[in-house]
Structure formats: C-alpha cells, structure tokens
Amino acid sequence: MLVLLLVPFLGGCLQGPSFGTPGRCGVKGRVVLPSCEVASPEVGVVLAYNERGEVFQGFLDENGAFSILSFSGSSCLVYVRWKGLQLAGGFHPLQKDALNDLGAITAYTTAQVLIYEAAHRLYPQAVYIRDIPHFLPPESFVRLVERVIRSCQDPFSSPEVTREAQRLVEVSF
C-alpha cells in the first residue's frame, strides 16, 4: 500500500524544476542513412520539440547536417523529414548556454523514438522525451526499421514497423 502511494509522489518530484531545468541552448547533429535511392539527404526539414511541446525548426543541408541555434529545454525530440522519409532521435540532458552535439540520427535512434511514440500512446502521463535515450530496441527491430528505410519508405508510416513497436511496448512495459 505504501509503495502505491509513493509512486505518484516520486513521479511528481522527478518532474519538478530541480530536475532538468530548461535553459537556452542550441542543438546540432547529422543524419546517417542506410543506402536508399534518396541516399543523399538533400535539403529537408528538421523539427525539434522540447519537453514543454514547443517546436523549433531547422533545415537539413546537403551533407546531412543540421543546427538549431535557438532551442530551449533540457530534452529534445528531433524529427528529420525529406522526400517522404523520416528519421528521429531523442536526447537528454541538454546543456544550457551551449551548442549541444546530438550526434547521428540513425535507424537505431529512430527505433528508440518509434518505441517512445507507442509507449506514449499507451501511457501518456508516464513516458517522457527524457526517457528516449534509455530505450534499448532489440536488434531485430532496428534491422526492421533499417530495412524499411532502405526501401525508401517512412518507418513512422509503415504498418509493420508501428505494429512491432506497439508489440514491444505491450510486452516490455
């Protein structure tokens, strides 16, 4: 009984301002694609969301790099879209007053975000952007996401990928 009372209390505490206080910063990164007909990233749109749901926009250059110099938050969910494809990554913690290098957005980080989205649909008050880096997708799921990207399809629109992400959440959460 005591455990049931402490869980909501601790959950509320972890969301407070002392944990991940948002600040102004920048984010940068790059996209690494498995081979596909549209393998050169070309210019695309980058949308970054913080933990408060604010949206920041940037652009993917012809080398697959992006930067958003005016971002605020301690966590970042990045979606990169171009030519019908979408990849994503979730990053936490971000350092304020710095240009945070998010590294590569890949099939692996996209698999993490697909799991996050499935979990967030089922448990919207229990899963946060800051949790994404802690999701460890099985290698078979990463290979499925990569295969869909190689066939130049959007993994976020693939019924097979979204069904598998949903199954993983139902089994693991």
C-alpha positions as CSV (number, residue, x, y, z in Angstrom):
1,M,0.0,0.0,0.0
2,L,2.8,2.4,0.9
3,V,4.5,1.7,-2.5
4,L,1.3,2.6,-4.3
5,L,1.3,6.0,-2.5
6,L,4.9,6.7,-3.1
7,V,5.0,6.1,-6.9
8,P,2.8,9.1,-7.8
9,F,4.6,11.3,-5.2
10,L,8.1,10.4,-6.6
11,G,6.8,10.7,-10.2
12,G,5.7,14.3,-9.4
13,C,9.0,15.1,-7.8
14,L,11.0,13.9,-10.8
15,Q,9.2,16.4,-13.0
16,G,10.0,19.4,-10.8
17,P,12.2,22.3,-11.7
18,S,15.3,20.9,-9.9
19,F,15.4,18.0,-12.5
20,G,16.3,19.3,-15.9
21,T,15.7,23.0,-15.6
22,P,15.2,24.3,-19.2
23,G,17.6,26.9,-20.5
24,R,18.5,28.5,-23.8
25,C,20.9,26.4,-25.9
26,G,21.5,25.2,-29.4
27,V,21.4,21.7,-30.9
28,K,23.2,20.3,-33.9
29,G,23.5,16.8,-35.4
30,R,23.6,14.9,-38.6
31,V,21.6,12.2,-40.4
32,V,23.2,8.9,-41.3
33,L,21.1,6.9,-43.8
34,P,21.3,3.3,-44.8
35,S,21.6,3.2,-48.6
36,C,18.4,4.2,-50.4
37,E,17.6,5.8,-53.7
38,V,17.4,9.1,-51.9
39,A,20.7,8.4,-50.1
40,S,22.0,12.0,-50.4
41,P,19.9,13.7,-47.7
42,E,19.4,16.9,-49.8
43,V,17.7,19.8,-48.0
44,G,15.0,18.7,-45.6
45,V,13.1,20.0,-42.6
46,V,14.2,19.4,-39.0
47,L,11.6,19.8,-36.3
48,A,12.8,19.7,-32.7
49,Y,10.4,19.5,-29.7
50,N,11.3,20.2,-26.1
51,E,9.6,18.7,-23.0
52,R,7.0,21.5,-23.0
53,G,5.9,20.7,-26.5
54,E,7.4,23.8,-28.1
55,V,8.5,23.4,-31.7
56,F,11.8,24.7,-33.2
57,Q,12.5,24.4,-36.9
58,G,15.7,24.0,-38.8
59,F,16.9,22.6,-42.1
60,L,19.0,19.6,-43.2
61,D,21.7,20.6,-45.5
62,E,23.0,18.6,-48.5
63,N,25.6,16.9,-46.3
64,G,23.0,15.7,-43.8
65,A,23.9,18.2,-41.1
66,F,21.5,20.5,-39.2
67,S,21.7,23.0,-36.4
68,I,19.1,25.0,-34.4
69,L,20.8,27.7,-32.6
70,S,17.9,28.9,-30.5
71,F,16.4,26.0,-28.6
72,S,15.2,25.9,-25.0
73,G,14.8,22.9,-22.9
74,S,16.6,20.1,-21.2
75,S,15.3,17.3,-23.6
76,C,15.0,17.3,-27.3
77,L,13.0,15.1,-29.7
78,V,14.2,15.6,-33.3
79,Y,12.3,14.6,-36.4
80,V,14.2,14.9,-39.8
81,R,11.9,14.8,-42.8
82,W,12.7,14.9,-46.5
83,K,11.5,13.1,-49.7
84,G,8.9,11.1,-47.9
85,L,11.3,9.7,-45.3
86,Q,11.5,10.5,-41.7
87,L,14.2,9.7,-39.1
88,A,14.2,10.7,-35.4
89,G,16.1,10.8,-32.2
90,G,15.6,11.8,-28.6
91,F,18.3,13.4,-26.5
92,H,18.7,14.2,-22.8
93,P,20.2,16.0,-21.0
94,L,21.0,19.1,-22.9
95,Q,23.4,21.7,-21.5
96,K,22.1,25.2,-21.4
97,D,24.2,28.0,-22.9
98,A,25.9,25.5,-25.2
99,L,25.6,24.1,-28.7
100,N,24.7,20.5,-27.9
101,D,26.0,18.0,-30.4
102,L,23.3,15.4,-30.7
103,G,25.5,13.2,-32.9
104,A,24.0,10.9,-35.6
105,I,20.3,10.3,-36.2
106,T,20.2,6.7,-37.4
107,A,17.9,3.7,-37.7
108,Y,18.7,2.9,-34.1
109,T,17.7,6.4,-32.8
110,T,14.6,6.2,-35.0
111,A,13.7,2.8,-33.4
112,Q,14.0,4.4,-30.0
113,V,11.6,7.1,-31.0
114,L,9.1,4.6,-32.5
115,I,9.1,2.8,-29.2
116,Y,8.6,6.1,-27.3
117,E,5.7,7.0,-29.5
118,A,4.0,3.6,-29.0
119,A,4.6,3.9,-25.2
120,H,3.4,7.5,-25.1
121,R,0.1,6.5,-26.8
122,L,-0.5,3.8,-24.2
123,Y,0.9,5.7,-21.1
124,P,0.9,9.4,-21.9
125,Q,1.5,10.5,-18.3
126,A,4.3,8.0,-17.7
127,V,6.7,8.3,-20.7
128,Y,8.7,11.5,-21.4
129,I,11.2,12.7,-24.0
130,R,13.9,12.4,-21.4
131,D,13.3,8.6,-21.4
132,I,14.1,8.0,-25.1
133,P,17.8,7.5,-24.7
134,H,17.2,4.8,-22.2
135,F,15.1,2.7,-24.6
136,L,17.2,-0.2,-25.9
137,P,15.4,-1.5,-29.0
138,P,16.1,-5.2,-29.9
139,E,18.5,-5.6,-32.8
140,S,15.7,-7.3,-34.8
141,F,13.6,-4.2,-34.5
142,V,16.5,-1.9,-35.5
143,R,17.0,-4.1,-38.6
144,L,13.3,-3.9,-39.5
145,V,13.5,-0.1,-39.3
146,E,16.6,0.0,-41.4
147,R,15.1,-2.4,-44.0
148,V,12.1,-0.1,-44.3
149,I,14.3,3.0,-44.7
150,R,16.5,1.1,-47.3
151,S,13.3,0.5,-49.3
152,C,12.8,4.3,-49.2
153,Q,9.7,4.1,-47.0
154,D,8.9,6.1,-43.9
155,P,9.2,3.9,-40.9
156,F,6.7,6.0,-39.0
157,S,4.1,5.2,-41.7
158,S,4.9,1.5,-42.0
159,P,2.2,-0.7,-40.6
160,E,4.7,-3.5,-40.0
161,V,7.1,-1.2,-38.0
162,T,4.3,0.5,-36.0
163,R,2.7,-2.8,-35.2
164,E,6.1,-4.2,-34.0
165,A,6.8,-1.1,-31.9
166,Q,3.3,-1.5,-30.3
167,R,4.0,-5.2,-29.6
168,L,7.4,-4.4,-28.0
169,V,5.7,-1.8,-25.7
170,E,3.0,-4.2,-24.7
171,V,5.5,-6.9,-23.8
172,S,8.1,-4.7,-22.2
173,F,6.2,-2.1,-20.2
